[in-house]
Amino acid sequence: MKCMQCGGSMTSRQETRRSYGGLERVIMEGVQVRHCPDCGEEEISYSNVEKLHTALTLQLAWKEAGLTPREIRFLRTYLGLSGSDLARRMGVTKETVSRWECVDKPLSMGPMAERLLRLMAVREQPVTEYPLERLEHVATTEATPLRVRLKPRKQDWTVELST
Ligand SMILES: [Zn+2]
């Protein structure tokens, strides 16, 4: 495999990465990383990305604690929505969406908007394991980041809660 930057030959190895898609407490195992010893260029490739996104979305939808700004952003982009798209769907202003996603000084989404976002996210995929009674138990405490460890397995990813 040749480096796109300098044409040198790249070496390949598996690494553990400590974040994914802006989610800071998500540990990714077995990530394929290509590295160019000549210029330092790095290429990361994730296998079965669709399955990976499904797994993460489901974890976020199930999580009891509130969603962090980065998690809200992850779900919005997973849904393929811009800030104004999400604002229109949820009946708020675009500025409100920006403030929900503001890492430094977030505006709390509140449980009603959060539960709606979680429902929208699970509705977008063939997920049946989300009974509506579940909504009673989510977004019930202050936002804390999802802590999980993902490992590639066959054509999918396995998820373990981490500390
Ligand atoms: Zn290079």
Residues whose N, C-alpha, C, O or C-beta is under 5 A from the ligand:
A	BS01	ZN	C3 Q5 C6 G7 G8 C36 D38 C39 G40 E41
